[in-house]
Amino acid sequence: MTAPGQYLLDWERRQVDAAVADMFGYHALQLGVPELDGLRDNRMPHRWLATEAPSAESLPGAAHASLYTHYSALPFLAQSLDLVVLPHTLELSDDAHATLREVERTLLPEGKVVICGFNPISLWGLRQTRDHVYRRLGWDNLYLPSAGEFIGIRRLRDWLNLLGFEVEVVQFGCYRPAVRSEAWLERWDWMDRMGARWWPVLGSAYFLVAVKRVRGVRLLGATWKTVPVAVRKPAVAVTQRTEKAEESSTSGAH
Protein backbone atom coordinates (compact mmCIF):
# COMPACT_ATOMS: atom_id res chain seq x y z
CA MET A 1 0.00 0.00 0.00
CA THR A 2 1.24 3.49 -0.84
CA ALA A 3 1.93 6.10 1.82
CA PRO A 4 -1.13 8.21 0.92
CA GLY A 5 -3.28 5.06 0.94
CA GLN A 6 -2.14 4.16 4.44
CA TYR A 7 -2.66 7.76 5.54
CA LEU A 8 -6.23 7.68 4.25
CA LEU A 9 -6.94 4.24 5.72
CA ASP A 10 -5.71 5.24 9.18
CA TRP A 11 -7.96 8.31 9.24
CA GLU A 12 -11.02 6.39 8.08
CA ARG A 13 -10.42 3.58 10.57
CA ARG A 14 -10.38 6.05 13.43
CA GLN A 15 -13.66 7.63 12.35
CA VAL A 16 -15.48 4.35 11.71
CA ASP A 17 -14.24 2.59 14.84
CA ALA A 18 -15.33 5.47 17.07
CA ALA A 19 -18.79 5.63 15.45
CA VAL A 20 -19.77 1.95 15.29
CA ALA A 21 -18.56 1.10 18.79
CA ASP A 22 -21.71 2.66 20.27
CA MET A 23 -24.19 1.37 17.67
CA PHE A 24 -26.34 -1.46 19.00
CA GLY A 25 -28.55 -4.06 17.37
CA TYR A 26 -28.29 -7.60 16.06
CA HIS A 27 -27.25 -7.55 12.39
CA ALA A 28 -24.50 -5.46 10.76
CA LEU A 29 -23.15 -5.58 7.21
CA GLN A 30 -20.17 -4.04 5.42
CA LEU A 31 -20.06 -3.82 1.63
CA GLY A 32 -16.63 -3.92 0.03
CA VAL A 33 -13.09 -2.75 0.93
CA PRO A 34 -11.91 -5.55 3.26
CA GLU A 35 -8.81 -3.47 4.07
CA LEU A 36 -11.02 -1.27 6.24
CA ASP A 37 -12.62 -3.66 8.73
CA GLY A 38 -15.39 -1.29 9.77
CA LEU A 39 -17.13 -3.78 12.08
CA ARG A 40 -14.19 -4.90 14.18
CA ASP A 41 -15.17 -2.62 17.12
CA ASN A 42 -18.90 -3.19 16.80
CA ARG A 43 -20.60 -5.50 19.33
CA MET A 44 -23.55 -6.79 17.32
CA PRO A 45 -23.75 -10.61 17.45
CA HIS A 46 -24.13 -11.04 13.67
CA ARG A 47 -21.65 -9.20 11.41
CA TRP A 48 -20.86 -9.86 7.76
CA LEU A 49 -18.50 -8.53 5.12
CA ALA A 50 -19.83 -8.80 1.57
CA THR A 51 -17.79 -8.30 -1.61
CA GLU A 52 -18.76 -8.62 -5.24
CA ALA A 53 -15.91 -11.03 -6.05
CA PRO A 54 -13.06 -12.84 -4.28
CA SER A 55 -10.04 -10.61 -3.75
CA ALA A 56 -6.79 -11.70 -5.37
CA GLU A 57 -4.67 -9.88 -2.79
CA SER A 58 -5.25 -9.68 0.92
CA LEU A 59 -3.42 -6.94 2.79
CA PRO A 60 -2.45 -7.32 6.47
CA GLY A 61 -5.38 -6.46 8.70
CA ALA A 62 -7.96 -7.03 5.98
CA ALA A 63 -11.18 -8.79 6.94
CA HIS A 64 -12.33 -12.01 5.27
CA ALA A 65 -15.46 -11.86 3.15
CA SER A 66 -18.45 -13.77 4.45
CA LEU A 67 -20.37 -13.75 1.16
CA TYR A 68 -20.18 -12.59 -2.44
CA THR A 69 -23.12 -10.66 -3.85
CA HIS A 70 -24.17 -7.80 -6.09
CA TYR A 71 -24.58 -4.69 -4.01
CA SER A 72 -27.78 -3.78 -5.85
CA ALA A 73 -29.39 -7.13 -4.92
CA LEU A 74 -28.48 -8.05 -1.36
CA PRO A 75 -29.56 -11.49 -0.04
CA PHE A 76 -31.26 -10.03 3.04
CA LEU A 77 -34.90 -9.54 3.89
CA ALA A 78 -36.42 -6.09 3.94
CA GLN A 79 -35.89 -4.28 7.23
CA SER A 80 -33.55 -6.92 8.63
CA LEU A 81 -30.28 -5.01 9.24
CA ASP A 82 -29.39 -2.55 11.98
CA LEU A 83 -26.18 -1.17 10.47
CA VAL A 84 -24.58 -0.98 7.02
CA VAL A 85 -21.04 0.30 6.43
CA LEU A 86 -20.09 1.61 2.96
CA PRO A 87 -16.34 2.42 2.75
CA HIS A 88 -16.04 3.95 -0.77
CA THR A 89 -18.65 1.42 -1.87
CA LEU A 90 -20.83 3.92 -3.70
CA GLU A 91 -17.87 5.31 -5.65
CA LEU A 92 -16.79 1.87 -6.83
CA SER A 93 -20.30 0.55 -7.48
CA ASP A 94 -21.63 0.17 -11.03
CA ASP A 95 -24.89 1.80 -9.92
CA ALA A 96 -24.53 3.92 -6.79
CA HIS A 97 -28.25 4.78 -6.75
CA ALA A 98 -29.31 1.12 -6.84
CA THR A 99 -26.83 0.25 -4.08
CA LEU A 100 -28.14 3.00 -1.83
CA ARG A 101 -31.75 2.00 -2.49
CA GLU A 102 -30.90 -1.58 -1.54
CA VAL A 103 -29.32 -0.37 1.67
CA GLU A 104 -32.50 1.55 2.48
CA ARG A 105 -34.61 -1.55 1.78
CA THR A 106 -32.65 -3.83 4.10
CA LEU A 107 -32.25 -1.38 6.99
CA LEU A 108 -34.68 -1.37 9.88
CA PRO A 109 -36.39 1.88 10.83
CA GLU A 110 -33.85 3.89 12.86
CA GLY A 111 -31.09 1.74 11.34
CA LYS A 112 -27.87 3.51 10.43
CA VAL A 113 -25.57 3.70 7.42
CA VAL A 114 -21.91 4.74 7.65
CA ILE A 115 -20.31 6.08 4.47
CA CYS A 116 -16.71 6.97 3.59
CA GLY A 117 -15.90 8.76 0.36
CA PHE A 118 -13.57 11.08 -1.51
CA ASN A 119 -14.34 14.77 -1.66
CA PRO A 120 -14.19 16.10 -5.25
CA ILE A 121 -13.66 19.64 -3.94
CA SER A 122 -10.19 18.97 -2.52
CA LEU A 123 -6.56 18.53 -3.49
CA TRP A 124 -7.16 14.84 -4.18
CA GLY A 125 -10.23 15.70 -6.21
CA LEU A 126 -8.13 17.95 -8.43
CA ARG A 127 -5.63 15.13 -8.75
CA GLN A 128 -8.34 12.76 -9.94
CA THR A 129 -9.48 15.23 -12.60
CA ARG A 130 -5.92 15.52 -13.84
CA ASP A 131 -5.51 11.74 -13.85
CA HIS A 132 -8.58 11.33 -16.05
CA VAL A 133 -6.99 13.63 -18.61
CA TYR A 134 -3.69 11.72 -18.41
CA ARG A 135 -5.43 8.39 -18.93
CA ARG A 136 -7.00 9.67 -22.12
CA LEU A 137 -3.50 10.48 -23.29
CA GLY A 138 -2.40 6.91 -22.50
CA TRP A 139 -0.24 7.70 -19.46
CA ASP A 140 -0.14 5.15 -16.65
CA ASN A 141 1.35 4.90 -13.16
CA LEU A 142 -1.17 7.31 -11.72
CA TYR A 143 -2.00 7.92 -8.10
CA LEU A 144 -5.73 7.30 -7.74
CA PRO A 145 -7.57 4.17 -9.02
CA SER A 146 -9.12 4.40 -12.45
CA ALA A 147 -12.41 2.86 -11.29
CA GLY A 148 -15.09 4.89 -9.62
CA GLU A 149 -16.19 8.49 -9.47
CA PHE A 150 -16.02 10.91 -6.56
CA ILE A 151 -19.46 11.74 -5.12
CA GLY A 152 -19.77 15.17 -3.53
CA ILE A 153 -21.17 15.47 -0.05
CA ARG A 154 -24.01 17.74 -1.21
CA ARG A 155 -25.13 15.28 -3.88
CA LEU A 156 -24.91 12.41 -1.39
CA ARG A 157 -27.07 14.34 1.08
CA ASP A 158 -29.71 14.81 -1.60
CA TRP A 159 -29.76 11.08 -2.36
CA LEU A 160 -30.10 10.22 1.31
CA ASN A 161 -32.89 12.75 1.89
CA LEU A 162 -34.88 11.36 -1.02
CA LEU A 163 -34.66 7.89 0.52
CA GLY A 164 -35.80 9.09 3.93
CA PHE A 165 -32.43 9.24 5.69
CA GLU A 166 -31.44 11.93 8.15
CA VAL A 167 -27.75 12.85 8.22
CA GLU A 168 -26.42 12.91 11.79
CA VAL A 169 -22.65 13.25 11.39
CA VAL A 170 -20.40 14.68 8.66
CA GLN A 171 -16.63 14.96 9.13
CA PHE A 172 -13.83 15.84 6.72
CA GLY A 173 -10.17 14.84 6.90
CA CYS A 174 -6.93 14.16 5.00
CA TYR A 175 -5.86 17.69 4.05
CA ARG A 176 -2.35 16.80 2.92
CA PRO A 177 -1.56 16.83 -0.82
CA ALA A 178 -1.44 13.59 -2.81
CA VAL A 179 2.28 12.85 -2.80
CA ARG A 180 3.73 9.36 -3.06
CA SER A 181 6.76 9.91 -0.84
CA GLU A 182 6.16 9.07 2.83
CA ALA A 183 8.79 11.61 3.87
CA TRP A 184 7.11 14.40 1.93
CA LEU A 185 3.72 13.32 3.24
CA GLU A 186 5.00 13.71 6.79
CA ARG A 187 6.32 17.18 6.00
CA TRP A 188 2.78 18.27 5.15
CA ASP A 189 1.30 17.09 8.46
CA TRP A 190 0.68 20.69 9.53
CA MET A 191 -2.04 20.91 6.87
CA ASP A 192 -4.24 18.52 8.86
CA ARG A 193 -4.26 20.92 11.79
CA MET A 194 -4.72 24.02 9.67
CA GLY A 195 -7.29 22.44 7.38
CA ALA A 196 -9.53 21.23 10.18
CA ARG A 197 -9.60 24.78 11.53
CA TRP A 198 -9.58 27.07 8.51
CA TRP A 199 -10.96 25.11 5.55
CA PRO A 200 -12.74 22.04 7.01
CA VAL A 201 -14.97 21.27 4.00
CA LEU A 202 -11.93 20.94 1.70
CA GLY A 203 -10.67 17.69 3.21
CA SER A 204 -9.87 15.01 0.65
CA ALA A 205 -12.07 12.43 2.42
CA TYR A 206 -15.35 12.59 4.27
CA PHE A 207 -17.12 10.42 6.82
CA LEU A 208 -20.90 10.40 7.16
CA VAL A 209 -23.47 8.75 9.42
CA ALA A 210 -27.18 8.77 8.52
CA VAL A 211 -30.21 7.19 10.17
CA LYS A 212 -33.25 5.79 8.37
CA ARG A 213 -36.41 7.62 9.38
CA VAL A 214 -39.86 6.17 8.74
CA ARG A 215 -42.93 8.30 9.25
CA GLY A 216 -45.46 6.91 11.69
CA VAL A 217 -42.92 4.62 13.35
CA ARG A 218 -42.03 5.25 16.98
CA LEU A 219 -39.65 3.19 19.08
CA LEU A 220 -41.23 1.95 22.28
CA GLY A 221 -39.33 1.60 25.52
CA ALA A 222 -39.56 -1.18 28.08
CA THR A 223 -42.99 -1.69 29.59
CA TRP A 224 -41.69 -1.49 33.13
CA LYS A 225 -40.58 2.08 32.49
CA THR A 226 -44.10 3.28 31.76
CA VAL A 227 -45.83 5.03 34.63
CA PRO A 228 -49.53 4.08 34.98
CA VAL A 229 -51.91 7.00 34.84
CA ALA A 230 -54.13 7.26 37.91
CA VAL A 231 -57.84 6.93 37.17
CA ARG A 232 -59.62 9.93 38.57
CA LYS A 233 -63.33 9.94 39.52
CA PRO A 234 -65.41 12.64 37.88
CA ALA A 235 -66.03 15.62 40.13
CA VAL A 236 -69.64 16.56 40.99
CA ALA A 237 -70.46 20.21 40.47
CA VAL A 238 -72.76 21.66 43.15
CA THR A 239 -75.09 24.42 41.98
CA GLN A 240 -77.81 26.48 43.65
CA ARG A 241 -80.48 24.31 42.00
CA THR A 242 -79.10 21.15 43.57
CA GLU A 243 -78.85 22.85 46.96
CA LYS A 244 -82.55 23.91 46.81
CA ALA A 245 -83.56 20.40 45.81
CA GLU A 246 -81.73 18.98 48.80
CA GLU A 247 -83.38 21.48 51.17
CA SER A 248 -86.90 20.71 49.86
CA SER A 249 -86.35 16.99 50.21
CA THR A 250 -85.11 17.48 53.74
CA SER A 251 -88.12 19.64 54.78
CA GLY A 252 -90.58 17.15 53.26
CA ALA A 253 -89.06 14.41 55.29
CA HIS A 254 -89.65 16.34 58.48
C-alpha positions as CSV (number, residue, x, y, z in Angstrom):
1,M,0.0,0.0,0.0
2,T,1.2,3.5,-0.8
3,A,1.9,6.1,1.8
4,P,-1.1,8.2,0.9
5,G,-3.3,5.1,0.9
6,Q,-2.1,4.2,4.4
7,Y,-2.7,7.8,5.5
8,L,-6.2,7.7,4.3
9,L,-6.9,4.2,5.7
10,D,-5.7,5.2,9.2
11,W,-8.0,8.3,9.2
12,E,-11.0,6.4,8.1
13,R,-10.4,3.6,10.6
14,R,-10.4,6.0,13.4
15,Q,-13.7,7.6,12.4
16,V,-15.5,4.4,11.7
17,D,-14.2,2.6,14.8
18,A,-15.3,5.5,17.1
19,A,-18.8,5.6,15.5
20,V,-19.8,1.9,15.3
21,A,-18.6,1.1,18.8
22,D,-21.7,2.7,20.3
23,M,-24.2,1.4,17.7
24,F,-26.3,-1.5,19.0
25,G,-28.6,-4.1,17.4
26,Y,-28.3,-7.6,16.1
27,H,-27.3,-7.5,12.4
28,A,-24.5,-5.5,10.8
29,L,-23.2,-5.6,7.2
30,Q,-20.2,-4.0,5.4
31,L,-20.1,-3.8,1.6
32,G,-16.6,-3.9,0.0
33,V,-13.1,-2.7,0.9
34,P,-11.9,-5.5,3.3
35,E,-8.8,-3.5,4.1
36,L,-11.0,-1.3,6.2
37,D,-12.6,-3.7,8.7
38,G,-15.4,-1.3,9.8
39,L,-17.1,-3.8,12.1
40,R,-14.2,-4.9,14.2
41,D,-15.2,-2.6,17.1
42,N,-18.9,-3.2,16.8
43,R,-20.6,-5.5,19.3
44,M,-23.5,-6.8,17.3
45,P,-23.7,-10.6,17.4
46,H,-24.1,-11.0,13.7
47,R,-21.6,-9.2,11.4
48,W,-20.9,-9.9,7.8
49,L,-18.5,-8.5,5.1
50,A,-19.8,-8.8,1.6
51,T,-17.8,-8.3,-1.6
52,E,-18.8,-8.6,-5.2
53,A,-15.9,-11.0,-6.1
54,P,-13.1,-12.8,-4.3
55,S,-10.0,-10.6,-3.8
56,A,-6.8,-11.7,-5.4
57,E,-4.7,-9.9,-2.8
58,S,-5.3,-9.7,0.9
59,L,-3.4,-6.9,2.8
60,P,-2.5,-7.3,6.5
61,G,-5.4,-6.5,8.7
62,A,-8.0,-7.0,6.0
63,A,-11.2,-8.8,6.9
64,H,-12.3,-12.0,5.3
65,A,-15.5,-11.9,3.1
66,S,-18.5,-13.8,4.5
67,L,-20.4,-13.8,1.2
68,Y,-20.2,-12.6,-2.4
69,T,-23.1,-10.7,-3.9
70,H,-24.2,-7.8,-6.1
71,Y,-24.6,-4.7,-4.0
72,S,-27.8,-3.8,-5.8
73,A,-29.4,-7.1,-4.9
74,L,-28.5,-8.1,-1.4
75,P,-29.6,-11.5,0.0
76,F,-31.3,-10.0,3.0
77,L,-34.9,-9.5,3.9
78,A,-36.4,-6.1,3.9
79,Q,-35.9,-4.3,7.2
80,S,-33.5,-6.9,8.6
81,L,-30.3,-5.0,9.2
82,D,-29.4,-2.5,12.0
83,L,-26.2,-1.2,10.5
84,V,-24.6,-1.0,7.0
85,V,-21.0,0.3,6.4
86,L,-20.1,1.6,3.0
87,P,-16.3,2.4,2.7
88,H,-16.0,4.0,-0.8
89,T,-18.6,1.4,-1.9
90,L,-20.8,3.9,-3.7
91,E,-17.9,5.3,-5.7
92,L,-16.8,1.9,-6.8
93,S,-20.3,0.6,-7.5
94,D,-21.6,0.2,-11.0
95,D,-24.9,1.8,-9.9
96,A,-24.5,3.9,-6.8
97,H,-28.3,4.8,-6.8
98,A,-29.3,1.1,-6.8
99,T,-26.8,0.2,-4.1
100,L,-28.1,3.0,-1.8
101,R,-31.7,2.0,-2.5
102,E,-30.9,-1.6,-1.5
103,V,-29.3,-0.4,1.7
104,E,-32.5,1.6,2.5
105,R,-34.6,-1.6,1.8
106,T,-32.7,-3.8,4.1
107,L,-32.3,-1.4,7.0
108,L,-34.7,-1.4,9.9
109,P,-36.4,1.9,10.8
110,E,-33.9,3.9,12.9
111,G,-31.1,1.7,11.3
112,K,-27.9,3.5,10.4
113,V,-25.6,3.7,7.4
114,V,-21.9,4.7,7.7
115,I,-20.3,6.1,4.5
116,C,-16.7,7.0,3.6
117,G,-15.9,8.8,0.4
118,F,-13.6,11.1,-1.5
119,N,-14.3,14.8,-1.7
120,P,-14.2,16.1,-5.2
121,I,-13.7,19.6,-3.9
122,S,-10.2,19.0,-2.5
123,L,-6.6,18.5,-3.5
124,W,-7.2,14.8,-4.2
125,G,-10.2,15.7,-6.2
126,L,-8.1,18.0,-8.4
127,R,-5.6,15.1,-8.8
128,Q,-8.3,12.8,-9.9
129,T,-9.5,15.2,-12.6
130,R,-5.9,15.5,-13.8
131,D,-5.5,11.7,-13.9
132,H,-8.6,11.3,-16.1
133,V,-7.0,13.6,-18.6
134,Y,-3.7,11.7,-18.4
135,R,-5.4,8.4,-18.9
136,R,-7.0,9.7,-22.1
137,L,-3.5,10.5,-23.3
138,G,-2.4,6.9,-22.5
139,W,-0.2,7.7,-19.5
140,D,-0.1,5.1,-16.6
141,N,1.4,4.9,-13.2
142,L,-1.2,7.3,-11.7
143,Y,-2.0,7.9,-8.1
144,L,-5.7,7.3,-7.7
145,P,-7.6,4.2,-9.0
146,S,-9.1,4.4,-12.4
147,A,-12.4,2.9,-11.3
148,G,-15.1,4.9,-9.6
149,E,-16.2,8.5,-9.5
150,F,-16.0,10.9,-6.6
151,I,-19.5,11.7,-5.1
152,G,-19.8,15.2,-3.5
153,I,-21.2,15.5,-0.1
154,R,-24.0,17.7,-1.2
155,R,-25.1,15.3,-3.9
156,L,-24.9,12.4,-1.4
157,R,-27.1,14.3,1.1
158,D,-29.7,14.8,-1.6
159,W,-29.8,11.1,-2.4
160,L,-30.1,10.2,1.3
161,N,-32.9,12.8,1.9
162,L,-34.9,11.4,-1.0
163,L,-34.7,7.9,0.5
164,G,-35.8,9.1,3.9
165,F,-32.4,9.2,5.7
166,E,-31.4,11.9,8.2
167,V,-27.8,12.8,8.2
168,E,-26.4,12.9,11.8
169,V,-22.7,13.3,11.4
170,V,-20.4,14.7,8.7
171,Q,-16.6,15.0,9.1
172,F,-13.8,15.8,6.7
173,G,-10.2,14.8,6.9
174,C,-6.9,14.2,5.0
175,Y,-5.9,17.7,4.0
176,R,-2.3,16.8,2.9
177,P,-1.6,16.8,-0.8
178,A,-1.4,13.6,-2.8
179,V,2.3,12.8,-2.8
180,R,3.7,9.4,-3.1
181,S,6.8,9.9,-0.8
182,E,6.2,9.1,2.8
183,A,8.8,11.6,3.9
184,W,7.1,14.4,1.9
185,L,3.7,13.3,3.2
186,E,5.0,13.7,6.8
187,R,6.3,17.2,6.0
188,W,2.8,18.3,5.2
189,D,1.3,17.1,8.5
190,W,0.7,20.7,9.5
191,M,-2.0,20.9,6.9
192,D,-4.2,18.5,8.9
193,R,-4.3,20.9,11.8
194,M,-4.7,24.0,9.7
195,G,-7.3,22.4,7.4
196,A,-9.5,21.2,10.2
197,R,-9.6,24.8,11.5
198,W,-9.6,27.1,8.5
199,W,-11.0,25.1,5.5
200,P,-12.7,22.0,7.0
201,V,-15.0,21.3,4.0
202,L,-11.9,20.9,1.7
203,G,-10.7,17.7,3.2
204,S,-9.9,15.0,0.6
205,A,-12.1,12.4,2.4
206,Y,-15.3,12.6,4.3
207,F,-17.1,10.4,6.8
208,L,-20.9,10.4,7.2
209,V,-23.5,8.8,9.4
210,A,-27.2,8.8,8.5
211,V,-30.2,7.2,10.2
212,K,-33.3,5.8,8.4
213,R,-36.4,7.6,9.4
214,V,-39.9,6.2,8.7
215,R,-42.9,8.3,9.3
216,G,-45.5,6.9,11.7
217,V,-42.9,4.6,13.3
218,R,-42.0,5.2,17.0
219,L,-39.6,3.2,19.1
220,L,-41.2,1.9,22.3
221,G,-39.3,1.6,25.5
222,A,-39.6,-1.2,28.1
223,T,-43.0,-1.7,29.6
224,W,-41.7,-1.5,33.1
225,K,-40.6,2.1,32.5
226,T,-44.1,3.3,31.8
227,V,-45.8,5.0,34.6
228,P,-49.5,4.1,35.0
229,V,-51.9,7.0,34.8
230,A,-54.1,7.3,37.9
231,V,-57.8,6.9,37.2
232,R,-59.6,9.9,38.6
233,K,-63.3,9.9,39.5
234,P,-65.4,12.6,37.9
235,A,-66.0,15.6,40.1
236,V,-69.6,16.6,41.0
237,A,-70.5,20.2,40.5
238,V,-72.8,21.7,43.1
239,T,-75.1,24.4,42.0
240,Q,-77.8,26.5,43.6
241,R,-80.5,24.3,42.0
242,T,-79.1,21.2,43.6
243,E,-78.9,22.9,47.0
244,K,-82.5,23.9,46.8
245,A,-83.6,20.4,45.8
246,E,-81.7,19.0,48.8
247,E,-83.4,21.5,51.2
248,S,-86.9,20.7,49.9
249,S,-86.4,17.0,50.2
250,T,-85.1,17.5,53.7
251,S,-88.1,19.6,54.8
252,G,-90.6,17.2,53.3
253,A,-89.1,14.4,55.3
254,H,-89.7,16.3,58.5
